[in-house]
Amino acid sequence: MGVVERLRADSDAIWRKIKEHPFVVELYSGSLPLEKFKFYAIQDYNYLVAMAKCYSIMAAKADDFKVAQKVLEIAYLDATTELESYKKLLAKLGLTLEEAVKAEVAPTNLSYTSFLISTCALNSVLEGLIATLPCFWSYAEIAQHHEEKLKDNRVGLYVEWAKVYLSNDYLRLVEMLKQLVEELYIEAFSYDKLSKIFKTASRFEYMFWDMAYKMESWTV
């Protein structure tokens, strides 16, 4: 078992909860209230902007040009799949990019992106990649797990959003990221430390869905 599959196996309990979160189930079945999805879309757009910063940091830190090139290629694929689709999605929700950028970032979103940026800035490139891996990978697993529900989903906007994560380009992005983690991993790294980073990011993924479902806001 490679390090990627080992990390995934050790966080399986968290991932099962992610795939069965009410937001996810209702989104794929088409019963999710639109205002919850609209809130999610605004928050996720801001999250993806932070993710782009993470990949810029890691590319700048990479000592090996080939590693930097792969990091930038993953970032490019994300920009041309997720971020590009969000520009169209926000417009269909009656929102502009300016409105999304100016929106207040929810507490959980701020905590998650702060964790990602600090991990990428203060740790190795491998540790930064592992921190971002649960986001990319779990979206692909969620889509594959609930794909059958899309056949009866009558909300075209939800179906269109979900299909991004079933696309060949997106799945290629996930495989590239997993492969790069495998290539960079050496026994000198503490597996326990890497597992802690992966589990923390996985927990934040669950919390992000929960944040969107509850339409979390600051209390003061």
C-alpha positions in Angstrom: 0.0 0.0 0.0 1.4 3.4 -1.0 1.5 6.4 1.3 -1.6 7.9 -0.4 -3.8 4.9 0.0 -2.5 4.5 3.6 -3.5 8.1 4.4 -6.9 7.6 2.9 -7.5 4.3 4.8 -6.5 5.9 8.1 -9.1 8.6 7.6 -11.9 6.4 6.2 -14.3 7.0 9.1 -14.1 10.8 8.4 -14.6 10.3 4.7 -17.7 8.1 5.2 -19.3 10.9 7.2 -18.3 13.4 4.4 -20.1 11.3 1.7 -23.2 11.0 3.8 -23.5 14.6 5.0 -27.0 16.0 4.5 -25.7 18.8 2.2 -24.0 16.3 -0.1 -26.9 13.9 -0.2 -29.5 16.6 -0.8 -27.3 18.3 -3.4 -26.9 15.1 -5.5 -30.6 14.1 -5.1 -31.8 17.6 -6.0 -33.6 18.4 -2.7 -31.1 20.9 -1.3 -32.6 24.4 -0.8 -31.1 26.8 -3.4 -30.2 29.4 -0.7 -27.9 26.9 0.9 -26.2 26.1 -2.4 -25.8 29.8 -3.1 -24.1 30.3 0.2 -21.9 27.3 -0.5 -20.9 28.6 -3.9 -19.8 32.0 -2.6 -17.8 30.4 0.2 -16.2 27.8 -2.1 -15.2 30.4 -4.6 -13.2 32.2 -1.9 -11.8 28.9 -0.8 -10.6 28.1 -4.3 -8.8 31.5 -4.5 -7.0 30.6 -1.3 -6.1 27.2 -2.8 -4.6 28.9 -5.8 -2.3 30.9 -3.4 -1.3 27.6 -1.8 -0.1 26.2 -5.1 1.7 29.4 -5.9 3.6 29.1 -2.6 4.5 25.5 -3.2 5.7 26.1 -6.7 7.9 28.9 -5.5 9.4 26.7 -2.7 10.1 23.6 -4.9 13.8 23.0 -5.3 13.3 20.7 -8.3 12.0 22.4 -11.4 10.1 19.3 -12.5 8.2 19.3 -9.2 7.4 23.0 -9.5 6.2 22.3 -13.1 3.9 19.5 -11.8 2.5 21.7 -9.0 1.7 24.5 -11.5 0.1 22.0 -13.9 -2.2 20.8 -11.2 -3.0 24.5 -10.4 -3.7 25.1 -14.0 -6.0 22.1 -14.3 -7.9 23.3 -11.2 -8.2 26.8 -12.7 -9.6 25.5 -16.0 -12.1 23.1 -14.4 -13.3 24.2 -10.9 -12.6 28.0 -11.0 -13.7 28.4 -14.6 -17.0 26.6 -13.9 -17.6 28.8 -10.9 -17.5 31.9 -13.0 -20.5 30.5 -15.0 -22.1 29.1 -11.9 -22.1 32.4 -10.0 -23.7 34.1 -13.0 -26.5 31.5 -13.1 -27.1 32.2 -9.4 -27.4 35.9 -10.1 -24.1 36.8 -8.5 -21.0 38.5 -9.9 -17.4 37.7 -9.1 -17.1 41.0 -7.3 -19.9 40.1 -5.0 -18.3 36.7 -4.3 -14.9 38.3 -3.5 -16.5 40.9 -1.2 -18.6 38.4 0.7 -17.7 37.8 4.3 -15.8 34.5 4.7 -17.4 32.2 7.2 -15.5 31.2 10.4 -14.9 27.6 9.2 -13.8 28.7 5.8 -11.3 31.1 7.3 -10.0 28.5 9.6 -9.6 25.9 6.9 -7.9 28.2 4.4 -5.6 29.6 7.1 -4.6 26.0 7.9 -3.9 25.3 4.3 -1.9 28.5 3.6 0.2 28.1 6.8 0.9 24.5 6.1 2.0 25.2 2.6 4.1 28.2 3.7 5.8 26.8 6.8 6.2 23.1 5.8 7.6 21.1 3.0 6.1 20.9 -0.4 5.0 17.3 0.3 3.2 18.4 3.5 1.5 21.2 1.6 0.3 18.8 -1.1 -1.0 16.4 1.5 -3.0 19.2 3.2 -4.7 20.0 -0.2 -5.2 16.4 -1.2 -8.4 15.7 0.8 -10.3 18.5 -0.9 -9.5 17.4 -4.5 -9.8 13.7 -3.8 -12.9 13.7 -1.7 -14.9 15.7 -4.3 -14.1 13.0 -6.9 -15.1 10.2 -4.4 -18.3 12.1 -3.5 -19.2 12.4 -7.2 -18.5 8.8 -7.9 -20.4 7.6 -4.8 -23.5 9.6 -5.6 -23.4 9.5 -9.4 -26.5 7.4 -9.7 -28.6 10.1 -7.9 -27.9 12.5 -10.7 -30.2 10.6 -13.0 -33.2 11.6 -10.9 -31.9 15.1 -10.0 -34.2 17.6 -11.6 -32.1 20.7 -10.6 -30.0 21.3 -13.7 -27.7 23.6 -11.9 -26.8 20.9 -9.3 -26.2 18.3 -12.0 -24.0 20.6 -14.0 -22.0 21.4 -10.9 -21.6 17.7 -10.0 -20.5 16.6 -13.4 -17.3 18.8 -13.2 -16.0 16.3 -10.6 -16.7 13.4 -12.8 -14.9 14.9 -15.8 -11.7 13.4 -17.2 -9.8 16.7 -16.6 -10.8 16.7 -13.0 -10.1 13.1 -12.4 -6.7 13.5 -14.1 -5.9 16.4 -11.7 -6.6 14.1 -8.7 -4.5 11.3 -10.1 -1.6 13.7 -10.8 -1.7 15.0 -7.3 -1.8 11.5 -5.7 1.1 10.5 -8.0 3.2 13.5 -7.0 2.7 12.8 -3.3 3.9 9.2 -3.9 6.9 10.5 -5.8 7.9 13.0 -3.1 7.4 10.7 -0.1 10.5 9.2 1.5 10.8 7.3 4.7 12.6 10.2 6.3 9.2 11.9 6.6 7.3 11.1 9.8 4.2 9.3 8.6 2.3 10.2 11.8 2.9 13.9 11.0 1.7 13.4 7.5 -1.4 11.5 8.7 -2.2 14.3 11.1 -2.2 16.8 8.3 -4.3 14.6 6.1 -6.8 14.0 8.9 -7.0 17.6 9.8 -7.8 18.6 6.2 -10.3 15.8 6.0 -12.1 17.0 9.1 -12.1 20.5 7.7 -13.8 19.1 4.5 -16.6 17.7 6.7 -16.8 21.0 8.6 -17.0 22.9 5.3 -20.1 21.0 4.2 -21.6 21.4 7.6 -20.8 25.2 7.5 -22.6 25.5 4.2 -25.7 23.5 5.4 -26.0 25.6 8.4 -25.1 28.8 6.5 -22.7 29.6 9.2 -22.0 33.2 10.1 -20.1 35.2 12.7 -22.1 35.7 15.9 -20.6 39.0 16.9 
